[in-house]
Amino acid sequence: MAINSVRIQDAADKLSELLARVEAGETITVTRCGTPVALLTPVAREVSPARRAIVRLRALRGGALLNGLKIEELRDEGRP
């Protein structure tokens, strides 16, 4: 994902999604007024590529965008 920082309020509102991203291996910076105050980092453990893919797909379920397109739009592209 392109955005690796999040405001404190957004972090509180989307904690489950952020934790899924962290579990998939991403590190996220939490900011207050643009100043970094915390890091969400994965616990040092081996995560299988399959598990990482599952976690990332679950994070996308909530109507996430991929290059500005909804997952449903990508799925339905070219379908009659």
MDTraj code that builds the backbone (N, CA, C; nanometers):
import mdtraj as md
import numpy as np

residues = "MET ALA ILE ASN SER VAL ARG ILE GLN ASP ALA ALA ASP LYS LEU SER GLU LEU LEU ALA ARG VAL GLU ALA GLY GLU THR ILE THR VAL THR ARG CYS GLY THR PRO VAL ALA LEU LEU THR PRO VAL ALA ARG GLU VAL SER PRO ALA ARG ARG ALA ILE VAL ARG LEU ARG ALA LEU ARG GLY GLY ALA LEU LEU ASN GLY LEU LYS ILE GLU GLU LEU ARG ASP GLU GLY ARG PRO".split()
xyz = np.array([
    [0.0832, -0.1167, 0.0000],
    [0.0000, 0.0000, 0.0000],
    [0.0883, 0.1239, 0.0000],
    [0.0408, 0.2279, -0.0591],
    [0.1236, 0.3461, -0.0738],
    [0.1304, 0.4291, 0.0543],
    [0.0233, 0.4335, 0.1312],
    [0.0203, 0.5176, 0.2501],
    [0.0730, 0.4374, 0.3692],
    [0.1855, 0.4832, 0.4259],
    [0.2443, 0.4148, 0.5399],
    [0.2375, 0.4977, 0.6657],
    [0.1607, 0.6080, 0.6652],
    [0.1403, 0.6864, 0.7864],
    [-0.0082, 0.7166, 0.7995],
    [-0.0501, 0.7350, 0.9240],
    [-0.1914, 0.7580, 0.9517],
    [-0.2031, 0.8491, 1.0735],
    [-0.3038, 0.9366, 1.0723],
    [-0.3292, 1.0241, 1.1871],
    [-0.3847, 0.9412, 1.3026],
    [-0.3657, 0.9892, 1.4249],
    [-0.4118, 0.9160, 1.5428],
    [-0.5603, 0.8843, 1.5336],
    [-0.6436, 0.9813, 1.4989],
    [-0.7881, 0.9582, 1.4924],
    [-0.8217, 0.8517, 1.3886],
    [-0.7566, 0.8573, 1.2721],
    [-0.7809, 0.7565, 1.1687],
    [-0.7356, 0.6189, 1.2165],
    [-0.6257, 0.6153, 1.2914],
    [-0.5764, 0.4878, 1.3447],
    [-0.6783, 0.4277, 1.4406],
    [-0.7387, 0.5124, 1.5235],
    [-0.8401, 0.4643, 1.6176],
    [-0.9625, 0.4116, 1.5434],
    [-1.0014, 0.4808, 1.4370],
    [-1.1204, 0.4413, 1.3613],
    [-1.0999, 0.3144, 1.2792],
    [-0.9763, 0.2889, 1.2362],
    [-0.9495, 0.1767, 1.1455],
    [-0.8450, 0.0819, 1.2022],
    [-0.8465, 0.0625, 1.3320],
    [-0.7431, -0.0180, 1.3962],
    [-0.7376, -0.1602, 1.3417],
    [-0.8509, -0.2233, 1.3221],
    [-0.8517, -0.3614, 1.2711],
    [-0.7852, -0.3705, 1.1339],
    [-0.8183, -0.2772, 1.0453],
    [-0.7583, -0.2757, 0.9118],
    [-0.6071, -0.2521, 0.9203],
    [-0.5672, -0.1590, 1.0054],
    [-0.4244, -0.1302, 1.0203],
    [-0.3494, -0.2504, 1.0760],
    [-0.4090, -0.3183, 1.1730],
    [-0.3435, -0.4362, 1.2298],
    [-0.3323, -0.5485, 1.1278],
    [-0.4305, -0.5608, 1.0400],
    [-0.4215, -0.6612, 0.9335],
    [-0.3045, -0.6287, 0.8409],
    [-0.2864, -0.5001, 0.8094],
    [-0.1743, -0.4591, 0.7238],
    [-0.0406, -0.4848, 0.7935],
    [-0.0356, -0.4554, 0.9225],
    [0.0874, -0.4796, 0.9992],
    [0.1152, -0.6296, 1.0065],
    [0.0122, -0.7068, 1.0286],
    [0.0286, -0.8518, 1.0342],
    [0.0823, -0.9065, 0.9019],
    [0.0483, -0.8387, 0.7925],
    [0.0964, -0.8804, 0.6607],
    [0.2399, -0.8338, 0.6352],
    [0.2987, -0.7611, 0.7321],
    [0.4379, -0.7237, 0.7181],
    [0.4653, -0.5753, 0.7011],
    [0.3621, -0.4942, 0.6936],
    [0.3791, -0.3503, 0.6723],
    [0.4076, -0.2783, 0.8051],
    [0.4874, -0.1741, 0.8006],
    [0.5101, -0.0878, 0.9161],
    [0.4378, 0.0440, 0.8916],
    [0.3609, 0.0886, 0.9899],
    [0.2794, 0.2092, 0.9745],
    [0.3182, 0.3092, 1.0827],
    [0.3382, 0.4341, 1.0419],
    [0.3700, 0.5419, 1.1348],
    [0.2411, 0.6123, 1.1750],
    [0.2201, 0.6302, 1.3047],
    [0.1047, 0.7033, 1.3559],
    [0.1527, 0.8451, 1.3869],
    [0.0767, 0.9446, 1.3379],
    [0.1192, 1.0839, 1.3541],
    [0.0162, 1.1661, 1.4311],
    [0.0674, 1.2704, 1.4978],
    [-0.0175, 1.3707, 1.5619],
    [0.0242, 1.5048, 1.5033],
    [-0.0668, 1.5721, 1.4365],
    [-0.0385, 1.7010, 1.3719],
    [0.0823, 1.6897, 1.2791],
    [0.0947, 1.5778, 1.2104],
    [0.2025, 1.5587, 1.1146],
    [0.3337, 1.5116, 1.1739],
    [0.3406, 1.4992, 1.3062],
    [0.4630, 1.4556, 1.3724],
    [0.4508, 1.3092, 1.4113],
    [0.5449, 1.2250, 1.3719],
    [0.5385, 1.0833, 1.4097],
    [0.5432, 1.0663, 1.5618],
    [0.4505, 0.9843, 1.6135],
    [0.4465, 0.9582, 1.7575],
    [0.4556, 0.8100, 1.7908],
    [0.4306, 0.7232, 1.6934],
    [0.4343, 0.5791, 1.7201],
    [0.4533, 0.5029, 1.5902],
    [0.5031, 0.3811, 1.6033],
    [0.5148, 0.2896, 1.4904],
    [0.4349, 0.1636, 1.5192],
    [0.3577, 0.1220, 1.4209],
    [0.2922, -0.0095, 1.4274],
    [0.3787, -0.1013, 1.3426],
    [0.4430, -0.1967, 1.4052],
    [0.5329, -0.2868, 1.3338],
    [0.4970, -0.4304, 1.3648],
    [0.5213, -0.5202, 1.2711],
    [0.4919, -0.6605, 1.2966],
    [0.5850, -0.7180, 1.4030],
    [0.5325, -0.8123, 1.4775],
    [0.6149, -0.8857, 1.5728],
    [0.7117, -0.9706, 1.4912],
    [0.8353, -0.9772, 1.5356],
    [0.9370, -1.0528, 1.4617],
    [0.9038, -1.2015, 1.4664],
    [0.8391, -1.2477, 1.3642],
    [0.8087, -1.3900, 1.3493],
    [0.7933, -1.4193, 1.2008],
    [0.8072, -1.5423, 1.1681],
    [0.7996, -1.5823, 1.0275],
    [0.6527, -1.5898, 0.9839],
    [0.6173, -1.5149, 0.8803],
    [0.4821, -1.5176, 0.8244],
    [0.4929, -1.5783, 0.6854],
    [0.4176, -1.6841, 0.6637],
    [0.4244, -1.7507, 0.5338],
    [0.3676, -1.6587, 0.4252],
    [0.4153, -1.6723, 0.3027],
    [0.3614, -1.5911, 0.1933],
    [0.2113, -1.6104, 0.1756],
    [0.1628, -1.7323, 0.1969],
    [0.0193, -1.7576, 0.1827],
    [-0.0593, -1.6819, 0.2897],
    [-0.0110, -1.6850, 0.4137],
    [-0.0783, -1.6137, 0.5225],
    [-0.0773, -1.4630, 0.4962],
    [0.0356, -1.4113, 0.4494],
    [0.0479, -1.2689, 0.4177],
    [-0.0548, -1.2300, 0.3115],
    [-0.0713, -1.3122, 0.2092],
    [-0.1682, -1.2832, 0.1024],
    [-0.3109, -1.2845, 0.1565],
    [-0.3419, -1.3805, 0.2415],
    [-0.4766, -1.3887, 0.2992],
    [-0.5073, -1.2646, 0.3824],
    [-0.4138, -1.2239, 0.4643],
    [-0.4343, -1.1068, 0.5494],
    [-0.4537, -0.9817, 0.4649],
    [-0.3732, -0.9651, 0.3605],
    [-0.3871, -0.8471, 0.2745],
    [-0.5208, -0.8474, 0.2003],
    [-0.5655, -0.9630, 0.1543],
    [-0.6951, -0.9713, 0.0866],
    [-0.8081, -0.9362, 0.1827],
    [-0.7998, -0.9827, 0.3062],
    [-0.9024, -0.9484, 0.4050],
    [-0.9048, -0.7986, 0.4311],
    [-0.7896, -0.7353, 0.4327],
    [-0.7835, -0.5901, 0.4536],
    [-0.8492, -0.5160, 0.3377],
    [-0.8474, -0.5728, 0.2188],
    [-0.9059, -0.5087, 0.1008],
    [-1.0569, -0.5277, 0.0917],
    [-1.1133, -0.6217, 0.1671],
    [-1.2555, -0.6520, 0.1578],
    [-1.3456, -0.5326, 0.1841],
    [-1.3026, -0.4402, 0.2652],
    [-1.3885, -0.3297, 0.3061],
    [-1.4054, -0.2209, 0.2021],
    [-1.3967, -0.2530, 0.0754],
    [-1.4152, -0.1527, -0.0286],
    [-1.2896, -0.0721, -0.0554],
    [-1.1764, -0.1309, -0.0279],
    [-1.0495, -0.0616, -0.0495],
    [-1.0275, -0.0354, -0.1980],
    [-0.9435, 0.0618, -0.2243],
    [-0.9118, 0.0976, -0.3618],
    [-0.7758, 0.0421, -0.4003],
    [-0.7635, 0.0037, -0.5241],
    [-0.6382, -0.0434, -0.5802],
    [-0.6146, 0.0380, -0.7065],
    [-0.5175, 0.1264, -0.7023],
    [-0.4919, 0.2192, -0.8127],
    [-0.6170, 0.2988, -0.8483],
    [-0.6936, 0.3386, -0.7463],
    [-0.8111, 0.4216, -0.7662],
    [-0.9368, 0.3459, -0.8060],
    [-0.9292, 0.2144, -0.8181],
    [-1.0459, 0.1344, -0.8558],
    [-1.0875, 0.0459, -0.7403],
    [-1.2185, 0.0292, -0.7238],
    [-1.2677, -0.0624, -0.6229],
    [-1.2421, -0.2058, -0.6696],
    [-1.2230, -0.2936, -0.5748],
    [-1.1984, -0.4340, -0.6062],
    [-1.3132, -0.4906, -0.6913],
    [-1.4366, -0.4508, -0.6583],
    [-1.5517, -0.4993, -0.7345],
    [-1.5441, -0.4564, -0.8811],
    [-1.4952, -0.3349, -0.9045],
    [-1.4826, -0.2867, -1.0426],
    [-1.3800, -0.3690, -1.1192],
    [-1.2701, -0.4023, -1.0535],
    [-1.1695, -0.4852, -1.1174],
    [-1.2234, -0.6252, -1.1457],
    [-1.2956, -0.6795, -1.0488],
    [-1.3519, -0.8124, -1.0638],
    [-1.4514, -0.8184, -1.1804],
    [-1.5336, -0.7144, -1.1911],
    [-1.6405, -0.7153, -1.2911],
    [-1.5962, -0.6635, -1.4280],
    [-1.4745, -0.6172, -1.4399],
    [-1.4274, -0.5634, -1.5665],
    [-1.4364, -0.6686, -1.6762],
    [-1.5001, -0.6326, -1.7835],
    [-1.5123, -0.7233, -1.8973],
    [-1.6261, -0.8239, -1.8873],
    [-1.6984, -0.8225, -1.7759],
    [-1.8120, -0.9135, -1.7623],
    [-1.9351, -0.8521, -1.8261],
    [-2.0176, -0.9349, -1.8886],
    [-2.1406, -0.8802, -1.9498],
    [-2.2442, -0.8424, -1.8468],
])
top = md.Topology()
chain = top.add_chain()
for i, resn in enumerate(residues, 1):
    res = top.add_residue(resn, chain, resSeq=i)
    for name in ("N", "CA", "C"):
        top.add_atom(name, md.element.get_by_symbol(name[0]), res)
traj = md.Trajectory(xyz[None], top)
